[in-house]
Amino acid sequence: MKPEVVTMDAKDIDVLRIQLSTLQEVTLFKDISELATKMTALGISREIGTVNDELARFIFDADSGLVVPLESLKSEFVVYKNLFGLKIYSTATNRLELRTPGFYDMVHPELSHNSDGTLHSLYVFPQIIQKISEQQGVDLVIVKEWAKNSIFGGFDPKKGYYQTNFWEIENNDALKFADLTANGQIAFLGTHDLIAHIAGIKSSHWPLLKENASKVSSAIKNYFQNVEKPTIASLILPYTLGVVLDDLAQPPSYSSKSHIATLDLLITELEQNRVPANLKTVLAEFPASFQKIIEISRTSGIEKNPEVIQAAITNTAEEILASSLKI
């Protein structure tokens, strides 16, 4: 039996959008398996071959040893034995290699391989991926607002991250991500979720991860406990916490001491309220030192030099205050 190529037209997508609107904010993938599968497949397919394709940099031409050209990557919707999924392939070569731990486990082995072990296509079935995650004690979920912003709105294949990250900052998505992680859940909406958080997932690291996510969640909630509508300026440090936690929740960074040390110092920064949670300002410029914090958190052994981490955090806080215009 061969996979059947199927289509998803504008009417089908409108039906999915309406169905999404009826869901709770967070819904377990397994509770709406058929609907979640189609949404996830649509989300991944929209990203394939665009600047938002986070799978692309791990897909190599087996003959040249080079990453396949981004524009050569295409996708088709398929049905195989009642499973709805995607066929991802390159128009440049039918001999592919995957170069990241855990990615091969996400690809259907019987349908994807050439006789020599290379891959002619990547057949991906979200329901199988959900089962893999469940075996590791982690639930995949559909997050309604994130799906509305990514899969069903704001998508431009020529722009990265759909819209600017200010959407994530303004909506305090760091708190939502921390709560999901603390509950042992991963959103499954696109290529980032698949390659960054699900491929290579290991249950043994999740107790520590959930513990750190709980600390981040509590810190952000305490910081904003008396603030009804935080400004962008006061949301930057919590957003930074979310970015570092997102890194820690990725298998290559599981249990990373440098990330945990950075989280702990960022939490202390919130507790000290150097940047007031009720800061009533308009941010004139995003702090350049934000990226320095992220880079430092990814530096192995930096936890032995906490003063380096603290200096970057202090610089970011000072930049926020210096760039904040009172209203």
C-alpha positions in Angstrom: 0.0 0.0 0.0 1.4 3.4 -1.0 0.6 6.7 0.6 -2.1 8.7 -1.2 -1.4 12.3 -2.0 -4.3 14.5 -0.9 -5.1 18.2 -1.0 -6.2 20.8 1.5 -7.9 23.7 -0.1 -9.0 27.1 1.3 -12.4 25.7 2.4 -10.7 22.9 4.3 -8.5 25.4 6.0 -11.5 27.6 6.9 -13.1 24.6 8.5 -10.0 23.9 10.6 -9.9 27.6 11.7 -13.5 27.4 12.8 -12.9 24.2 14.7 -9.8 25.8 16.4 -12.0 28.6 17.7 -14.1 26.2 19.6 -11.2 24.7 21.6 -9.9 25.6 25.0 -6.7 27.6 25.1 -4.7 24.4 25.6 -6.0 21.1 24.3 -4.2 17.8 24.4 -3.3 16.5 21.0 -4.5 13.0 21.8 -8.0 14.4 22.7 -8.5 15.9 19.3 -6.2 13.6 17.3 -7.7 14.0 13.8 -8.1 17.7 14.1 -4.7 18.3 15.7 -3.0 16.2 13.1 -4.4 18.3 10.2 -3.6 21.6 12.0 0.0 20.4 12.7 0.5 19.1 9.2 -0.7 22.4 7.8 1.6 24.4 10.1 4.6 22.4 9.1 3.8 22.4 5.4 3.4 26.2 5.4 7.0 26.5 6.7 8.7 24.0 4.5 11.1 25.7 2.1 10.6 29.2 3.7 12.8 31.2 6.1 10.7 29.8 8.9 11.7 26.2 8.0 13.7 25.0 11.1 14.0 21.5 9.7 15.9 22.7 6.6 19.3 23.2 8.1 19.4 19.5 9.2 18.6 18.0 5.8 21.7 17.3 3.7 22.5 16.0 0.2 24.1 12.6 0.8 26.3 12.9 -2.3 27.6 16.5 -1.9 27.5 16.6 1.9 26.0 20.0 1.7 22.7 21.3 3.1 20.0 21.0 0.5 18.9 24.3 -1.1 16.1 25.8 1.0 14.1 26.6 -2.1 14.2 23.0 -3.2 12.3 21.7 -0.2 8.6 21.0 -0.9 5.8 19.2 0.9 2.6 17.3 0.1 -0.2 16.1 2.3 -0.6 12.3 2.3 -2.8 9.6 3.8 -1.4 6.3 4.7 -3.3 3.5 6.6 -5.7 6.1 8.0 -2.8 8.4 9.1 -2.8 11.9 7.8 0.7 13.4 7.4 3.3 15.0 5.1 5.8 14.0 2.5 8.7 16.4 2.6 11.2 16.1 -0.3 13.8 18.0 -2.2 13.6 18.8 -5.9 17.4 18.9 -6.0 18.2 15.3 -4.8 16.5 12.1 -3.8 19.4 11.0 -1.6 19.0 12.8 1.8 20.7 12.6 5.2 19.5 14.0 8.5 22.1 15.4 10.8 20.6 15.9 14.2 19.9 13.5 17.0 16.3 12.2 17.2 15.2 13.5 13.8 15.4 10.0 12.2 12.9 8.8 14.8 10.3 11.3 13.6 10.4 10.0 10.0 8.4 6.9 8.9 11.2 4.3 8.3 9.4 2.1 5.8 8.2 4.9 3.5 11.2 7.2 3.6 14.3 5.2 2.9 16.2 4.3 -0.2 17.7 0.8 -0.3 21.1 2.2 0.7 19.9 3.8 3.9 19.6 7.3 2.5 16.2 9.1 2.4 14.3 9.9 -0.8 11.6 11.7 1.2 10.6 12.4 4.8 7.2 11.0 5.6 6.0 12.6 8.8 2.9 11.6 10.6 1.9 13.8 13.6 0.0 11.0 15.3 3.0 8.8 15.4 5.1 11.6 16.7 2.5 12.2 19.5 2.9 8.5 20.5 6.7 8.9 20.6 6.3 11.9 22.9 3.7 10.2 25.1 6.1 7.2 25.6 8.6 9.7 27.0 5.9 11.0 29.5 5.3 14.3 27.7 2.0 15.4 26.1 1.8 17.3 22.9 -0.8 20.1 22.8 -2.5 22.6 20.6 -2.3 26.1 21.9 -5.2 28.1 20.4 -3.7 31.6 20.4 -0.4 30.4 19.1 -2.1 28.4 16.3 -4.2 31.5 15.4 -1.1 33.6 15.1 1.1 31.1 13.2 -0.9 28.5 11.3 -4.0 30.6 10.6 -2.8 34.2 10.6 0.2 36.5 10.1 2.1 34.0 7.9 4.3 35.4 5.3 6.8 32.9 3.7 9.2 35.7 3.1 9.4 36.9 6.7 10.9 35.1 9.7 8.8 34.3 12.8 5.6 35.2 11.0 5.4 38.6 12.7 8.0 40.2 15.0 8.8 38.8 18.3 7.0 41.8 19.9 3.8 39.7 19.5 5.4 37.1 21.9 6.6 39.8 24.3 3.3 41.7 24.3 1.3 38.6 25.0 3.7 37.5 27.8 4.1 34.1 26.1 7.1 33.4 28.4 4.6 32.7 31.1 2.4 30.4 28.9 5.5 28.5 27.8 6.7 28.1 31.3 3.3 26.8 32.5 3.2 24.3 29.6 6.6 23.0 30.3 5.9 22.8 34.1 2.9 20.6 33.2 5.0 18.3 31.0 3.5 19.6 27.7 4.9 20.7 24.3 3.0 22.7 21.8 3.1 21.0 18.4 2.3 23.5 15.7 5.3 23.7 13.3 8.9 22.9 12.4 10.4 24.6 15.5 8.3 22.4 17.9 9.3 19.3 16.0 13.0 19.8 15.5 13.8 21.8 18.6 11.6 20.2 21.3 10.3 16.8 20.2 13.1 15.2 18.2 15.4 13.6 20.7 13.0 14.0 23.6 14.1 12.1 26.8 11.9 11.6 29.9 14.9 11.4 32.3 15.6 15.2 31.9 12.0 16.3 32.4 11.7 16.3 36.2 14.5 18.9 36.4 13.1 20.8 33.4 9.7 21.0 35.0 11.2 22.2 38.2 12.9 25.1 36.5 9.9 25.9 34.4 7.8 26.1 37.7 10.3 28.6 39.1 10.1 30.7 36.0 6.3 30.7 36.1 6.2 31.6 39.7 8.7 34.4 39.2 6.8 36.0 36.3 3.5 35.7 38.2 4.9 37.3 41.3 6.5 40.1 39.3 3.2 41.1 37.6 0.9 40.2 40.5 -0.3 43.8 40.9 0.0 44.9 37.3 -3.1 44.6 35.1 -1.5 45.6 31.7 2.3 45.4 31.6 4.2 47.6 29.1 6.6 46.2 26.6 9.5 47.6 28.7 8.6 45.6 31.8 7.9 42.5 29.7 11.4 42.2 28.2 13.1 40.5 31.2 10.3 38.0 31.5 10.6 37.4 27.8 14.3 36.8 28.2 13.5 34.2 30.9 11.2 32.5 28.4 13.9 32.4 25.6 16.5 30.9 28.0 13.9 28.3 29.2 13.0 27.5 25.6 16.6 26.7 25.1 16.8 24.5 28.2 13.7 22.6 27.0 15.5 21.6 23.8 17.2 18.1 24.0 20.8 19.4 23.1 20.5 21.7 26.1 18.7 19.4 28.6 19.9 20.0 32.2 22.4 22.6 31.0 24.1 24.2 34.0 24.8 27.4 32.1 21.1 27.9 31.2 19.9 27.1 34.7 22.4 29.6 36.2 21.2 32.2 33.8 17.6 31.5 34.7 18.3 31.8 38.4 20.0 35.2 38.1 17.2 36.5 35.8 14.7 35.4 38.4 16.6 37.3 41.1 16.6 40.3 38.8 12.8 40.2 38.7 12.6 39.8 42.4 14.8 42.9 42.9 12.4 44.9 40.7 15.2 47.0 39.1 12.9 47.4 36.1 9.6 48.0 37.9 6.8 45.7 36.8 4.4 48.7 36.6 6.8 50.8 34.5 4.6 53.2 32.6 6.7 53.9 29.5 7.0 53.5 25.8 10.1 51.5 24.7 12.1 53.6 22.2 14.7 50.9 21.5 15.0 47.1 22.1 18.0 46.4 24.3 21.0 45.2 22.3 22.4 43.4 25.3 19.4 41.0 25.4 21.2 38.8 22.8 24.3 38.8 25.0 22.3 37.1 27.7 21.2 34.4 25.3 24.7 33.9 24.0 26.1 33.7 27.6 23.5 31.1 28.6 24.7 28.9 25.8 28.3 29.1 26.9 29.4 25.9 28.6 31.0 26.4 32.0 29.8 30.0 32.4 27.9 29.1 35.6 31.4 29.1 37.3 31.5 32.9 36.5 28.1 34.2 37.6 29.5 37.7 37.6 29.7 37.5 33.8 26.0 36.5 33.6 25.0 39.2 36.0 26.8 41.9 34.1 24.8 41.1 31.0 21.6 41.1 32.9 22.4 44.4 34.6 23.3 45.9 31.2 20.0 44.8 29.8 18.0 46.2 32.7 19.9 49.5 32.4 19.3 49.6 28.6 15.6 49.1 29.2 15.4 51.9 31.6 17.5 54.2 29.4 15.3 53.5 26.4 12.0 53.9 28.2 10.1 57.1 27.6 7.6 58.1 30.3 3.9 58.3 29.3 
